[in-house]
Structures are given as structure tokens and as C-alpha cells.
Amino acid sequence: MLDDMFIPDDEKIIIDLHDMQEQEARFYLERAIDTAEEKIKEIVVIHGYRQGQVILNMVRNEFTHKRIERKEIPFNKGVTLIYLK
């Protein structure tokens, strides 16, 4: 998680999935990774956790993509960090 502190802002993107249905959030996240430039190394996914756990569980447990190197869960329960290859 300390790696996050050293990734420049131009090498990360932030995606907010609040108020989306699971399929919509999955499509949006997949599209974001598919179209992310090679220099993008981190995606900060804001999904929340107080309005339900469907999106949180999808992002953390079910979602896969060939560019994902790893996922990390920071202290903020409503966020997941996805690191790209």
C-alpha cells in the first residue's frame, strides 16, 4: 500500500462506481482498464460500502482482467486499489 504514495498522479486514474448497478459497474471498470494508457499503473476504485456490498464484492472478489497485477484494500473501506501490469 505504500507503493500508492509513490505513483505520480499522471499514472493513476480514479473511478467512482457509486449508484451503479453491478453490470454497469463491471462494464465501466472493464472499459476503463481496456482504454487506459500503458503508463497508467493504478486505478483507485471508489465503490462505497454503506449502501450495500454488491459492487464492493464484485470489485474485490469477482472482477478479473488480464492487466490487473494485484488489488489492495486500504484503510478506507469504500475504496479498492487496482494495480496494473
Backbone as CSV, one residue per row, in Angstrom:
resi,resn,N_x,N_y,N_z,CA_x,CA_y,CA_z,C_x,C_y,C_z
1,MET,0.819,-1.190,0.000,0.000,0.000,0.000,0.860,1.249,0.000
2,LEU,2.056,1.172,0.494,2.941,2.327,0.463,3.343,2.680,-0.952
3,ASP,3.250,1.697,-1.875,3.555,1.969,-3.274,2.684,3.104,-3.808
4,ASP,1.451,3.174,-3.320,0.496,4.184,-3.761,1.036,5.596,-3.588
5,MET,1.800,5.819,-2.543,2.326,7.144,-2.258,3.329,7.593,-3.306
6,PHE,3.911,6.676,-4.027,4.982,6.989,-4.947,4.575,6.929,-6.415
7,ILE,3.316,6.654,-6.678,2.833,6.644,-8.051,2.373,8.055,-8.398
8,PRO,2.979,8.656,-9.411,2.595,10.023,-9.793,1.125,10.090,-10.221
9,ASP,0.508,11.234,-10.034,-0.903,11.407,-10.381,-1.205,11.120,-11.847
10,ASP,-0.243,11.359,-12.731,-0.496,11.112,-14.148,-0.397,9.632,-14.515
11,GLU,-0.110,8.777,-13.530,-0.053,7.331,-13.761,-1.170,6.595,-13.024
12,LYS,-2.172,7.346,-12.573,-3.309,6.714,-11.919,-4.595,7.397,-12.358
13,ILE,-5.676,6.638,-12.274,-6.989,7.202,-12.553,-7.919,6.835,-11.398
14,ILE,-8.948,7.638,-11.227,-9.936,7.417,-10.179,-11.271,7.142,-10.849
15,ILE,-11.922,6.069,-10.415,-13.212,5.673,-10.965,-14.215,5.603,-9.818
16,ASP,-15.326,6.291,-9.968,-16.375,6.300,-8.951,-17.550,5.456,-9.439
17,LEU,-17.817,4.359,-8.753,-18.878,3.434,-9.148,-20.136,3.583,-8.293
18,HIS,-20.199,4.628,-7.468,-21.387,4.863,-6.638,-22.651,4.900,-7.504
19,ASP,-23.723,4.396,-6.959,-25.054,4.449,-7.579,-25.178,3.674,-8.885
20,MET,-24.241,2.785,-9.169,-24.338,1.946,-10.366,-24.856,0.564,-9.990
21,GLN,-25.492,-0.072,-10.947,-25.852,-1.475,-10.798,-24.589,-2.301,-11.062
22,GLU,-24.583,-3.554,-10.622,-23.382,-4.388,-10.750,-22.908,-4.511,-12.200
23,GLN,-23.810,-4.807,-13.121,-23.412,-4.975,-14.522,-22.847,-3.684,-15.101
24,GLU,-23.464,-2.574,-14.754,-22.991,-1.274,-15.229,-21.597,-0.976,-14.683
25,ALA,-21.390,-1.246,-13.398,-20.091,-1.003,-12.761,-19.022,-1.899,-13.370
26,ARG,-19.350,-3.157,-13.611,-18.401,-4.098,-14.221,-18.003,-3.619,-15.623
27,PHE,-18.996,-3.217,-16.422,-18.728,-2.724,-17.768,-17.848,-1.479,-17.719
28,TYR,-18.181,-0.538,-16.845,-17.444,0.720,-16.731,-15.991,0.467,-16.316
29,LEU,-15.787,-0.417,-15.345,-14.440,-0.726,-14.876,-13.635,-1.440,-15.956
30,GLU,-14.261,-2.403,-16.614,-13.573,-3.123,-17.691,-13.196,-2.177,-18.831
31,ARG,-14.099,-1.304,-19.189,-13.838,-0.333,-20.260,-12.706,0.615,-19.869
32,ALA,-12.693,1.046,-18.601,-11.637,1.939,-18.129,-10.272,1.274,-18.225
33,ILE,-10.188,0.004,-17.843,-8.909,-0.707,-17.917,-8.523,-0.957,-19.375
34,ASP,-9.488,-1.347,-20.198,-9.210,-1.597,-21.623,-8.659,-0.364,-22.327
35,THR,-9.144,0.801,-21.965,-8.758,2.024,-22.664,-7.668,2.812,-21.940
36,ALA,-7.238,2.339,-20.779,-6.188,3.048,-20.033,-4.866,2.955,-20.780
37,GLU,-4.173,4.060,-20.841,-2.867,4.081,-21.479,-1.914,3.162,-20.730
38,GLU,-0.864,2.740,-21.401,0.133,1.853,-20.785,0.799,2.496,-19.566
39,LYS,0.893,3.817,-19.534,1.542,4.485,-18.410,0.702,4.442,-17.128
40,ILE,-0.595,4.111,-17.245,-1.458,4.031,-16.063,-1.103,2.766,-15.279
41,LYS,-0.715,2.954,-14.029,-0.278,1.839,-13.182,-1.235,1.561,-12.025
42,GLU,-2.142,2.504,-11.754,-3.056,2.312,-10.619,-4.424,2.877,-10.952
43,ILE,-5.447,2.145,-10.529,-6.814,2.627,-10.619,-7.374,2.640,-9.200
44,VAL,-7.826,3.799,-8.782,-8.466,3.955,-7.481,-9.961,3.798,-7.727
45,VAL,-10.529,2.717,-7.238,-11.946,2.428,-7.454,-12.720,2.812,-6.193
46,ILE,-13.607,3.779,-6.353,-14.466,4.206,-5.243,-15.806,3.514,-5.436
47,HIS,-16.155,2.636,-4.502,-17.394,1.878,-4.623,-18.294,2.050,-3.416
48,GLY,-17.768,2.622,-2.346,-18.563,2.765,-1.132,-18.753,1.432,-0.440
49,TYR,-19.391,1.479,0.726,-19.692,0.241,1.439,-20.939,0.364,2.310
50,ARG,-21.434,1.547,2.509,-22.597,1.730,3.380,-23.922,1.499,2.667
51,GLN,-23.932,1.581,1.364,-25.160,1.393,0.598,-25.332,-0.043,0.129
52,GLY,-24.517,-0.945,0.621,-24.566,-2.340,0.205,-23.192,-2.801,-0.226
53,GLN,-23.061,-4.101,-0.382,-21.749,-4.684,-0.647,-21.624,-5.309,-2.034
54,VAL,-22.613,-5.163,-2.872,-22.602,-5.830,-4.168,-21.430,-5.355,-5.026
55,ILE,-21.266,-4.056,-5.185,-20.183,-3.520,-6.013,-18.837,-3.797,-5.349
56,LEU,-18.761,-3.605,-4.044,-17.531,-3.880,-3.301,-17.079,-5.322,-3.531
57,ASN,-17.985,-6.268,-3.373,-17.647,-7.682,-3.563,-17.264,-7.988,-5.005
58,MET,-17.964,-7.375,-5.949,-17.639,-7.601,-7.362,-16.219,-7.128,-7.649
59,VAL,-15.880,-5.915,-7.210,-14.552,-5.358,-7.491,-13.467,-6.172,-6.792
60,ARG,-13.653,-6.466,-5.528,-12.608,-7.123,-4.740,-12.483,-8.616,-4.998
61,ASN,-13.594,-9.299,-5.240,-13.560,-10.761,-5.274,-13.800,-11.384,-6.646
62,GLU,-14.592,-10.742,-7.474,-15.011,-11.384,-8.719,-14.355,-10.810,-9.967
63,PHE,-14.083,-9.523,-9.975,-13.609,-8.868,-11.193,-12.182,-9.266,-11.522
64,THR,-11.961,-9.678,-12.766,-10.619,-10.016,-13.244,-10.385,-9.326,-14.587
65,HIS,-9.129,-9.121,-14.887,-8.736,-8.528,-16.166,-7.277,-8.894,-16.387
66,LYS,-6.898,-9.085,-17.631,-5.526,-9.513,-17.933,-4.478,-8.490,-17.519
67,ARG,-4.839,-7.228,-17.371,-3.869,-6.197,-16.983,-3.715,-6.041,-15.469
68,ILE,-4.582,-6.660,-14.694,-4.504,-6.499,-13.238,-3.335,-7.299,-12.686
69,GLU,-2.466,-6.600,-11.986,-1.333,-7.237,-11.307,-1.736,-7.673,-9.904
70,ARG,-2.412,-6.753,-9.189,-2.890,-7.066,-7.836,-3.929,-6.036,-7.415
71,LYS,-4.645,-6.392,-6.336,-5.612,-5.481,-5.727,-5.213,-5.300,-4.275
72,GLU,-5.426,-4.100,-3.763,-5.155,-3.828,-2.355,-6.340,-3.110,-1.737
73,ILE,-6.546,-3.382,-0.464,-7.633,-2.759,0.278,-7.009,-1.797,1.289
74,PRO,-7.188,-0.490,1.077,-6.618,0.490,2.012,-7.486,0.607,3.269
75,PHE,-7.134,1.524,4.134,-7.899,1.719,5.368,-9.317,2.202,5.098
76,ASN,-9.530,2.891,4.002,-10.864,3.352,3.621,-11.645,2.177,3.042
77,LYS,-12.674,1.708,3.731,-13.426,0.520,3.310,-14.180,0.717,1.996
78,GLY,-14.388,1.944,1.604,-15.141,2.228,0.394,-14.303,2.341,-0.858
79,VAL,-13.035,1.946,-0.770,-12.102,2.071,-1.890,-11.328,0.778,-2.077
80,THR,-11.038,0.446,-3.328,-10.127,-0.643,-3.665,-9.095,-0.095,-4.637
81,LEU,-7.838,-0.437,-4.411,-6.762,-0.021,-5.310,-6.429,-1.179,-6.230
82,ILE,-6.437,-0.914,-7.527,-6.089,-1.924,-8.519,-4.804,-1.479,-9.184
83,TYR,-3.785,-2.335,-9.124,-2.503,-2.046,-9.758,-2.417,-2.803,-11.076
84,LEU,-2.008,-2.112,-12.119,-1.951,-2.698,-13.457,-0.541,-3.079,-13.844
85,LYS,-0.450,-4.061,-14.732,0.847,-4.519,-15.266,1.368,-3.506,-16.261
